Amino acid sequence: MAIKSYEDLVVYQESYRLALEMHQICLRLPKEEKYELVPQIRRAAISIPANIAEGYGRRNSEKEFKHFLRNAMGSTNEVKVYIDMIKDLGYIEQETHKQLKARYETVNKQIYRLIQKWTKYETERSDF
């Protein structure tokens, strides 16, 4: 399947779903986290699909595209820290923590593979 849009990238689709899930989790956090953890978590989670989309828009420059993908990887790692934190603070269950960490790790690996394999001439890839 030809990639015609960033929305065709599997890694974008999953990171977008995860951002929505993190938003829902943030809605359940205690009010005292409204100005501390919540904005940090949301910003980092949203940054992942946003950087993939913005980078894809600049895919004619392989260097720029990969720059945005590296930013997305950084945000993925940041979200994983927040997931650990909200688990350790008792805001999410161990199983939820385990599932979220595994999914973000998968996204991180997908982004890494995309960085390694992408060239401005590759538009037939659909496994990312």
N, C-alpha and C positions, 0 to 999 in steps of 0.2 A: 504494500500500500504506500503510495507516495505521500510524503508529508507536505501538506499545503498550508499549514498553519501551526503555530505553537500548540494549539489545542489538540493536534494530532499526536503530540509527543506523550507517550505513556507516563513519563516522569512528571510532566506538567499536570496531567489528569490526577495522578495520585497526590501530588503535593497540594493541589487545589482542594481535593477532598479532605486531606489532613488539616489544611488551614481552616476549613469549615468546622471540622471536629474540634480543633483547638479553641475556636471561637465559642462553641457550645460549652466546652469545659470551663472556659473563662466566665461564662454567665453563671456558673454554679459555684465559683470561688467566693469566699467570704468578702463582705463589703470592705473590710480593711485592706484588701488587696487591690481595690478598684484603681488606686493611683500608683501602685508599686508594680506588682507582678503582672497584672492583667494587660496593661499597655505594652509591656516588654514582650510578653508571650505573643500577643496578637501581631505586633509589628514584625517579629522574627518569623512567625508562621506565614504571614501574608507575603513577606519578602521573598520566599522561596519560589512560588509560582510566578510572582511579579518579575523577578530577575530572569527566570527562564523565558518568559514572554518578551521582556524588553531585549534580552540578548538575541532571541530569535529574530526580532525585528532588525537587528544589526548583523545578521548572519553572513552578509556579503563581506564583512570584515571578520575573518576567522578569529583574529586576536581579540576584537571587541566581544564577540559572542562568547568566547572562552572566559573572558574577564567576568562577564555577568554570571556565567555558570559557576565560576569559583566563588563569587559573592553568594550565590544560592547555596553552595556547599557550606560556607561559613554560617549562614543563617540556619541551615539544618543542624549543625553542631550546636549552635546557640539554643535552638528549641530543645534539643536533647538535654541540655543542662537544666532548662526550666522544667522539663518533664521529671527529671530526678528531684528537683527542688519541691515541686508540688506533691510528689509522692512522699518525700521525707517529711514534709509539713502535714501530711495526713489528709490532703485534699483529694487524692485519687487512690484507688485500690492498687495493690501490687499487680494484679492481672492486667488492668488497664495500662499501667506503667510499662509492663513487659511488652504488650502489643504495640503501644505507641512507639517505644524505643526501636522495636524491630522494624516497624514500617518506615520510620525516619532513617534507619540505617540502610534499608533497601533503597530509599530515595537517594541517599548520599552516594551509594554505590552506582546507581543508575546515572547520576550526574557525572560522577568520575569517569564512567565508561564513555559517556557522551563527549566529555572533554577530550579523552584519549583518541576517540575514533572519528570525531567530526572533522570534515574539511568542507570548505565552502561549496564543493562539488557534490557532496553526499546529500541527496534529497530523497532517496528511496528508503531510508531507514525508518522502521516503525517500532523497533524493540526498545525504545527509550522512553 
